[in-house]
């Protein structure tokens, strides 16, 4: 009854350390005719940053989209917040701030 697990390949993004350009494998690079779905490791050796023309070695791996931020060994610490994605953390933080604001504004209605 159980089906074999389908392996989904999550492609890591790479950021240029010189200008901040992020190579998204899902989008590719239109300027250099790199098709979408091309991993960074399979880019040609002479490929350069489309913004600042930095070499391929000037790029740093920043992981896939929506991955939990921080070191993997630290994701289990804390109250479970470390394993949330950056988007989930933003919703949690700003949601709590909005709730606190509404609470303090509601105190004016006590008089």
Secondary structure, DSSP 8 states (H G I E B T S, - for coil): ------------EEEETTT--EE-TTT-BTTTTB-TT--GGGS-TT-B-TTT--BGGGEEEEESTT-B-S-GGGTTSTTTGGGSBHHHHHHHHHHHHHHHHHHHHHGGGG-
